């Protein structure tokens, strides 16, 4: 028989004690990951389930509750304890590769973007640096004086930890030599392996929570409310990147690292200039070799294109630069037992299988859950509850089940797993359209799982971003019937008195929440569209739509008009670069659904949706540009990215609405049409001159 979770009522006191201890340790780990490190490893729903199980067992066995249990903590340091600060240049992340082939893929993507030939590609210089497993920070210096230090936060806005950073002995409070007026210097704060062990020994002696790894310990130490505590933790620093700078300071990253050293920053001594893939691979092997002897944890090697002019041309794609990559150390694997397969239901009704595992330590992290991807993967690997399975964890990605390991104790396996054809939450049929990997619940908005997930999405960071209205409160308000639709959020004030009486709420917290909701009654169109949770409309597609249609009324009426295939509205929707046929269908289907129309009307009546201004700062804000013909000094994606950086929309077809047509060589019918319509045109040289004036 597979071991399923015991019911609290049937547990012996010994079993209850053991399970509570295990749960408390897990909750402590996830508290640290979430509150201290801004890097949750499990979803809030999973976290809630842990706490619920913990509470259920305590309710039955109060005597078995461990002392100093992390589950009693209110949730580590509150978010608002530190001031917030917006980075002058966003702090982004890095894309990962795990082998030479993928590394080559990174190089060819970058060089194709730049239009480089084979020879130039082989000559391309990189800087290789160990990837420090700490937490990134941004340090602002004005006229050479350290003014402010912030954590990464969500990349746009971080927490002000200046007072704590001042206690780092590695951090120069004044820059030596000459320096720009204003500069943001980026780097990693970390705790050495030795100091991590010492810190945990001291924590243990004082009966305090242990840190799961040096990174969590560094994050926890930096986010102390009392700088005196941070001062006792020997945190170190390596500087490795540039944020904003009021003037140009170097032409290469390597020269920038030299400059950092002159100013007094520690720069990783293993950093090296590298030419070509061969050297890069050798450097990776070298760093891997020395990993164990290093005084601090690293999790790979970062490669950055050295030439800063090239870096600038390459820019960013999504959350990561096109000019840098993290080549991570191989994934860590382990073997454990699969206890059960849980089917979760997401916002769009997708049924996702999650493996619940016998907890196992994989490279310093306790893993209890892993993804099984989808129905076909379970069948292909023939994974069954009770099996012993190989699992793998690589970097920040969700652990995955690789396959079944041979059983060692000869116990017979259970029957093959049958993926449910009904939604486990609402019981509606779950269907899988032909050619798709995912089975979906057909319950739509009558399925509580979908409703709750949609509401959670609605208030999430990139959507309405309502402080104080997280997953937990949404579930709570949904369960008691106060928030059943998005519009209900804006009527929550009518229930203030009831909420105040609830456990965990008081007059102040309710007032704060209501204020946060009020402040979001005015919302930008792109956030609004994203919040709706339409399939395939993530934040960047929402921005594209918002920029293109400008106002809510225009967007909404155009989406309705686009229902007719072949209509002008449908053609226009299809011409937006980035919006494909299926995405267009999803949009049209969304506004055709009665429930959604009600939701939209309700929200419209309660909100002010502002015209999109995200791109209004660029020199081409609001302009529509078409590139046509062959370009010689840049590739098409590069030209497009440059135009978009200046706030333009790039379209594929010329119409009355086009503001500018850039004519490459052999520009054909589009050039003719541009002339006929009397549109402004530029040749490639003029375009380049225009760009260099602007950027
Ligand atoms: S460069 C725009 N260099 O890795 C990219 N990052 O996975 C700036 N990290 O958030 C980052 N060592 O916290 C860079 N030598 C290094 C690094 C490094 C560690 C961290 C950093 C970043 C994360 C991305």
Boltz pocket constraint, residues with backbone or C-beta under 6 A from the ligand:
constraints:
  - pocket:
      binder: B
      contacts: [[A, 92], [A, 93], [A, 94], [A, 129], [A, 130], [A, 131], [A, 132], [A, 133], [A, 134], [A, 135], [A, 136], [A, 187], [A, 188], [A, 240], [A, 241], [A, 302], [A, 321], [A, 324], [A, 326]]
      max_distance: 6.0
